[in-house]
Amino acid sequence: MGLYRRRQLRAALSLLLYPFAFAILLTFIVKLLFGRQTPSPSPVTTTPSSPQPSTISKALVVASTTKDDTAWLSEVPSSLNWTLKHYRVDAPLSPRLSVPSNRGNEAMVYLTYIIDNYDNLPDVIFFHHAHATAWHQKLSSVEEVSRLRPEYILKAGYASARCLPGCENVVKLEGGEPADWADFPQLSRKEHLVTVLDAFLEPGRFPEEAAVPAQLAAPCCAQFAVSRARVLRRDQEWWVKLREWLIEVPLPSMNSGRLMEHLWHVFFGMEPVYCPSLEACQCHVFGVGDDCESYFEQEKYM
């Protein structure tokens, strides 16, 4: 009777162990065949770009107020060697990071950085807002700073951080006439832009600036990267005069800063209608896209 029970027990154990053994074997086979095919956890597809040369000097210029949460700045990898210039306009972190007047929103910070550092600019400057995320940027601010391709900025001279299909901020200027500064509060945006362009374009230095363009278009929101060469194409005194205009113009800061959003790309030497495609912008500026290799190839001939 005992021998019979032992045989029954062995048979029962066998029935229990066989499925476990089969499951272990099946798991091993699956891992062996598919273990290396791990899906990416990120929804953003990236194409590896060339390593960022350590010889390219870079500054991140951030405009903020005491109300802004700028904790994200500490999350930018130190290995990327960004020099941070954080201007807190209503409570400066340092006398060297202060502005002469809290007018024109981020434009006052950007112009002040250019003027104060004109003789010692880095190769690439990324002008950025204080927010960690925003409706007008697909990537977080940390991702934008981390992914920015300085080697492209050196070749292109200027790039907006906002990538989108088509054009926005389109303003037709044809037929507009320059007006008196004192009349600014009563003027339309078209008249504002024509007046500023007429005053600050340099036809004597740049043939393409011989006349106010018929139309402007560019991505919104005043976040962009620019090369030192594009800053230096205009004299320091020119930038000083532009900042003086920003201080003195009889407009609310939001309005004068908004005007500058329409003009940065022109002042840095880009075509008046500056509308790169979504894919080109994402690949060139951030190395983000399904297949950026063709865009990287184009850069060899820039």
C-alpha positions in Angstrom: 0.0 0.0 0.0 2.9 2.4 0.8 4.6 1.7 -2.5 1.4 2.5 -4.4 1.0 5.8 -2.6 4.6 6.8 -3.3 4.0 6.1 -7.0 0.8 8.2 -6.9 2.7 11.1 -5.3 5.5 10.9 -7.9 2.9 11.0 -10.7 1.2 14.0 -9.2 4.4 15.9 -8.8 5.3 15.1 -12.4 2.1 16.6 -13.6 2.8 19.8 -11.6 6.4 20.1 -12.5 6.2 19.5 -16.3 4.2 22.8 -17.0 6.7 24.8 -15.0 9.7 23.2 -16.7 8.0 23.9 -20.1 7.3 27.5 -19.2 11.0 28.1 -18.1 12.2 26.5 -21.4 9.8 28.7 -23.4 10.9 31.9 -21.6 14.6 31.0 -22.2 13.9 30.5 -26.0 11.9 33.8 -26.2 14.7 35.8 -24.5 17.3 34.2 -26.7 15.4 35.1 -29.9 14.0 38.5 -29.0 15.9 39.7 -25.9 17.8 42.3 -27.8 14.8 43.9 -29.5 13.8 46.3 -26.7 11.4 49.0 -27.7 12.3 52.6 -27.0 10.3 54.1 -24.1 10.4 57.5 -25.6 7.8 58.7 -28.1 10.4 61.0 -29.7 12.3 59.3 -32.5 15.9 60.5 -32.7 18.7 60.0 -35.2 22.2 60.1 -33.8 24.1 63.2 -34.9 27.8 63.8 -34.9 29.3 64.2 -31.4 29.2 67.8 -30.2 32.8 69.1 -30.5 34.1 70.2 -27.1 35.8 73.1 -28.7 32.5 74.8 -29.4 31.8 77.3 -26.6 28.1 77.8 -25.7 26.1 80.1 -23.5 22.5 79.6 -22.4 20.9 83.0 -21.8 17.7 82.7 -19.8 15.3 85.6 -19.0 13.1 85.2 -15.9 11.3 86.9 -13.0 11.0 85.8 -9.4 7.6 84.3 -10.3 9.2 81.8 -12.6 10.2 78.2 -11.6 13.7 77.8 -13.0 14.5 74.6 -11.2 14.9 72.8 -14.5 18.2 74.7 -15.1 19.9 72.4 -12.6 18.8 69.4 -14.7 20.8 70.4 -17.8 23.7 67.9 -17.9 27.0 69.5 -16.8 28.8 67.3 -19.3 27.3 69.5 -22.1 29.4 72.4 -20.9 26.8 75.2 -21.2 27.7 78.5 -19.6 24.5 79.7 -17.9 23.6 83.4 -17.9 20.4 83.6 -15.9 18.9 87.1 -15.8 16.2 87.5 -13.2 15.0 91.0 -14.2 13.1 92.0 -11.0 15.7 90.6 -8.6 19.1 90.2 -10.2 21.2 87.2 -9.1 24.3 89.3 -9.7 25.1 92.9 -10.7 26.6 91.4 -13.9 23.3 89.8 -14.7 21.1 92.9 -14.4 19.3 94.9 -17.0 19.0 98.7 -17.3 15.2 98.6 -17.5 12.6 95.9 -17.1 11.0 96.6 -20.4 10.4 94.6 -23.6 10.1 91.3 -21.8 12.9 88.8 -22.8 14.2 91.2 -25.5 15.8 93.4 -22.9 17.7 90.5 -21.5 18.8 89.3 -24.9 20.1 92.7 -26.0 21.8 93.3 -22.6 23.7 90.0 -22.9 24.8 90.9 -26.4 26.0 94.4 -25.4 27.7 93.4 -22.2 29.5 90.4 -23.8 30.0 91.7 -27.3 33.8 91.4 -27.1 33.8 88.0 -25.5 30.9 86.1 -27.0 30.9 82.3 -27.2 30.6 80.4 -30.5 26.9 79.7 -29.9 24.3 81.4 -27.8 20.9 79.9 -27.0 18.4 82.5 -25.9 15.6 80.9 -23.9 12.6 81.6 -21.7 12.4 80.5 -18.1 9.7 77.9 -18.3 10.3 74.2 -18.2 7.6 73.4 -20.7 5.3 75.5 -22.9 2.6 75.2 -25.5 5.0 76.5 -28.2 7.7 73.8 -27.8 7.4 70.1 -28.4 10.4 69.2 -26.2 10.9 70.2 -22.6 13.4 73.0 -22.0 15.9 70.5 -20.6 15.6 68.4 -23.8 15.9 71.5 -26.0 19.1 72.6 -24.4 20.5 69.0 -24.2 19.7 68.2 -27.9 20.6 71.5 -29.5 23.2 70.9 -32.2 25.7 73.7 -32.0 27.6 72.4 -35.0 24.5 73.2 -37.1 24.0 76.6 -35.5 27.6 77.5 -36.5 26.8 76.7 -40.1 23.3 78.1 -40.3 24.0 81.2 -38.2 20.5 81.3 -36.7 17.7 78.8 -35.9 14.4 79.1 -34.1 13.8 76.6 -31.3 10.1 76.4 -32.4 9.6 73.7 -35.1 6.2 73.6 -36.9 4.8 73.0 -40.4 4.3 76.0 -42.5 4.6 79.7 -41.6 3.2 81.7 -38.7 3.4 85.3 -37.6 2.8 86.4 -41.2 2.6 90.2 -41.6 2.3 91.9 -44.9 4.3 95.2 -44.9 3.9 96.2 -48.5 2.7 99.8 -48.8 3.5 100.7 -45.2 5.2 104.0 -44.4 7.5 104.8 -41.5 5.8 106.9 -38.8 6.9 109.1 -35.9 7.9 107.3 -32.7 5.6 109.5 -30.7 2.6 108.1 -32.6 3.4 104.5 -31.8 0.6 103.9 -29.3 -2.0 104.7 -32.1 -0.3 102.7 -34.9 -1.0 99.2 -36.3 1.5 96.4 -36.0 2.3 96.8 -39.7 3.1 100.4 -39.1 5.2 99.5 -36.0 7.3 97.0 -38.0 7.8 99.2 -41.0 9.0 102.0 -38.8 11.4 99.9 -36.8 12.8 98.2 -39.9 13.2 101.5 -41.7 15.2 102.8 -38.7 17.4 99.8 -38.0 18.1 98.1 -41.4 21.6 98.9 -42.7 21.4 99.2 -46.5 24.9 100.6 -46.6 26.4 97.4 -45.2 24.0 94.8 -46.5 22.5 95.0 -50.0 19.6 92.8 -49.0 18.5 95.4 -46.6 18.1 98.1 -49.2 14.4 98.3 -48.6 11.8 97.2 -46.0 10.6 93.7 -47.0 7.1 93.3 -48.4 6.3 90.5 -45.9 7.6 89.0 -42.6 7.1 85.5 -41.3 8.8 83.4 -38.7 8.1 81.1 -35.8 6.8 82.8 -32.7 7.9 83.1 -29.2 11.5 84.4 -29.2 13.5 81.3 -28.4 16.4 80.8 -30.7 20.1 80.0 -31.1 22.5 82.2 -32.9 26.2 82.1 -33.7 28.7 84.7 -32.6 29.4 85.6 -36.2 25.8 86.6 -36.7 25.8 88.8 -33.6 29.0 90.5 -34.7 27.8 91.3 -38.2 26.3 94.3 -36.6 28.3 96.8 -34.5 28.0 96.9 -30.8 26.7 100.5 -31.0 23.9 99.2 -33.3 22.7 96.8 -30.6 23.0 99.6 -28.0 20.7 101.8 -30.1 18.2 99.0 -30.5 18.1 98.6 -26.7 17.7 102.3 -26.2 14.7 102.2 -28.6 13.2 99.3 -26.5 13.6 101.4 -23.3 12.1 104.6 -24.8 9.4 103.4 -27.2 5.9 104.4 -25.8 4.5 100.9 -25.8 3.7 98.3 -23.0 6.5 95.7 -22.6 4.3 93.0 -24.0 3.8 94.9 -27.2 7.4 96.0 -27.7 8.7 92.5 -26.9 6.1 91.1 -29.4 7.5 93.3 -32.1 10.9 92.0 -31.5 9.6 88.4 -32.0 8.8 89.4 -35.6 12.3 90.9 -36.1 15.0 88.8 -34.5 15.5 86.6 -37.5 15.9 89.6 -39.8 18.4 91.3 -37.5 20.4 88.1 -37.4 20.7 87.9 -41.2 17.9 85.5 -42.2 15.4 85.9 -45.0 12.4 88.0 -44.0 10.2 85.0 -44.6 11.8 82.3 -42.5 9.8 79.2 -42.5 11.8 75.9 -42.3 9.8 72.7 -42.7 8.9 70.8 -39.5 11.2 67.9 -40.4 14.1 70.1 -41.4 13.9 72.1 -38.2 13.6 69.1 -35.9 16.5 67.3 -37.6 18.9 70.2 -38.1 18.3 71.9 -34.7 17.7 69.0 -32.4 18.6 65.8 -34.2 15.0 64.5 -33.8 13.2 62.7 -36.6 12.5 59.3 -38.2 15.5 59.7 -40.5 17.7 62.8 -40.3 20.7 61.4 -42.2 19.7 63.3 -45.4 19.6 66.6 -43.5 22.9 65.9 -41.8 24.3 65.2 -45.3 23.1 68.6 -46.5 25.0 70.3 -43.7 28.3 69.1 -45.2 27.8 71.6 -48.0 26.7 74.6 -45.9 
